[in-house]
Amino acid sequence: MIDKISTFFNTLLAQEDKENDNELSLEIACAVLLCEVMRADSVYTEAEQEQLSLILTKQFDLNEQEVSTILAQAFELSENANDFYQFTSTLNQQYSLDERIKIVTLLWQVAYADGELASIEEHIIRKIADLLHLRHSEYIATKIAAEAFKNQLS
């Protein structure tokens, strides 16, 4: 009887370890959300792809090979994702409010990278901002900050 109980708990612990191994890294979670914004209007411009790579390089201090690997995983996850929750929950657990605000600003930078903002991109960013528990004023501030960044580049 005790052996059965012990086996039961060992099985539960083994399953929990597997689930922890499958947790998303911050880099992947952010990359997927950035990919979602880029893919939103079904037009992947070179400017958007370059901006996405640049953001990942700066945000996570990655080299070119690491960025390529993360983007490959992110595109696959993005294409097969049903929602944003699994990605935003990773960020909510590990990032402060200020860091989540910065991520939404980066989403805007990807949206503006091709020179125009599609309404679907704005909709997706709003959805992600809600899942990251940003107030409306914070959401608007991220958009204004990204517009200022875009104007500096022009």
C-alpha positions in Angstrom: 0.0 0.0 0.0 2.8 2.4 0.9 4.6 1.5 -2.3 1.5 2.4 -4.3 1.2 5.8 -2.6 4.9 6.4 -3.0 4.7 5.5 -6.7 1.7 7.8 -7.2 3.6 10.8 -5.7 6.7 10.1 -7.6 4.7 10.0 -10.8 3.1 13.3 -10.0 6.5 14.9 -9.3 7.9 13.5 -12.6 4.9 15.1 -14.5 5.4 18.4 -12.7 9.1 18.4 -13.7 8.2 17.8 -17.3 5.7 20.7 -17.2 8.4 22.9 -15.8 10.8 21.9 -18.6 8.1 23.0 -21.1 7.8 26.5 -19.7 8.4 29.2 -22.2 11.4 31.4 -21.9 10.9 35.1 -21.7 12.8 35.5 -25.0 10.4 33.0 -26.8 7.3 34.5 -25.2 8.3 38.0 -26.3 9.3 36.9 -29.7 6.0 35.2 -30.3 4.0 38.3 -29.4 6.3 40.4 -31.6 5.7 37.9 -34.4 2.0 38.1 -33.9 2.1 41.8 -34.5 4.3 41.4 -37.6 2.1 38.7 -39.0 -1.2 40.5 -38.2 -1.6 42.3 -41.6 -0.3 39.3 -43.6 2.5 41.5 -44.9 6.0 40.7 -43.7 8.2 43.6 -44.8 12.0 43.5 -44.5 11.8 46.6 -42.3 9.5 44.7 -39.8 11.8 41.6 -39.8 14.8 43.8 -39.2 13.1 45.7 -36.4 12.0 42.4 -34.8 15.6 41.0 -34.9 17.0 44.3 -33.6 14.5 44.3 -30.7 15.4 40.8 -29.7 19.1 41.5 -30.0 18.9 44.6 -27.7 16.2 43.5 -25.3 17.8 40.1 -24.5 21.5 40.8 -25.4 21.5 38.0 -28.0 23.8 37.3 -30.9 22.6 36.8 -34.5 22.5 33.0 -34.2 20.5 33.1 -31.0 18.0 35.5 -32.6 17.6 33.2 -35.6 16.9 30.2 -33.4 14.4 32.1 -31.2 12.7 33.5 -34.3 12.3 30.1 -35.9 10.7 28.8 -32.7 8.6 31.9 -32.3 7.2 31.7 -35.8 6.3 28.1 -35.4 4.6 28.8 -32.0 2.9 31.8 -33.5 1.4 29.9 -36.4 0.1 27.2 -34.1 -1.1 29.3 -31.2 -4.8 29.6 -30.4 -4.4 32.6 -28.2 -1.9 34.9 -26.5 -2.5 33.7 -22.9 0.3 31.2 -22.6 2.8 33.9 -23.8 1.4 36.8 -21.8 1.1 34.7 -18.6 4.9 34.0 -18.8 5.6 37.7 -19.0 3.1 38.5 -16.2 4.8 36.0 -13.9 8.4 37.2 -14.5 8.1 40.9 -15.5 7.3 44.0 -13.5 4.7 46.4 -14.8 7.4 48.7 -16.2 8.9 45.8 -18.1 5.5 44.8 -19.5 4.9 48.4 -20.5 8.3 48.3 -22.4 7.2 45.1 -24.2 4.0 46.8 -25.4 6.1 49.7 -26.6 8.3 47.3 -28.6 5.1 45.7 -30.1 4.2 49.2 -31.4 7.7 49.6 -32.9 7.2 46.4 -34.9 3.8 47.6 -36.0 5.2 51.0 -37.2 8.3 49.5 -38.8 6.8 49.3 -42.2 5.7 52.9 -42.1 2.0 52.3 -41.5 -0.2 51.0 -38.8 -2.9 48.5 -39.8 -6.0 48.4 -37.7 -5.5 44.7 -37.1 -2.0 45.4 -35.6 -3.6 47.9 -33.3 -6.3 45.5 -32.3 -3.7 42.8 -31.5 -1.6 45.1 -29.5 -4.6 46.2 -27.5 -5.5 42.6 -26.8 -2.0 41.8 -25.6 -1.8 45.0 -23.5 -5.1 43.9 -21.8 -3.6 40.4 -21.1 -0.5 42.1 -19.7 -2.8 44.0 -17.3 -1.9 47.5 -18.6 -4.3 50.3 -17.8 -5.7 52.2 -20.8 -3.5 55.2 -20.0 -0.4 53.0 -20.0 -1.5 51.5 -23.4 -1.9 54.9 -24.9 1.4 56.1 -23.4 3.2 53.1 -25.1 1.6 54.1 -28.5 2.7 57.7 -28.1 6.2 56.6 -27.2 6.4 54.3 -30.2 5.1 57.1 -32.5 7.9 59.4 -31.1 10.4 56.6 -31.8 9.1 56.2 -35.3 9.3 60.0 -36.0 13.0 60.0 -34.8 13.8 57.3 -37.3 12.2 59.2 -40.2 
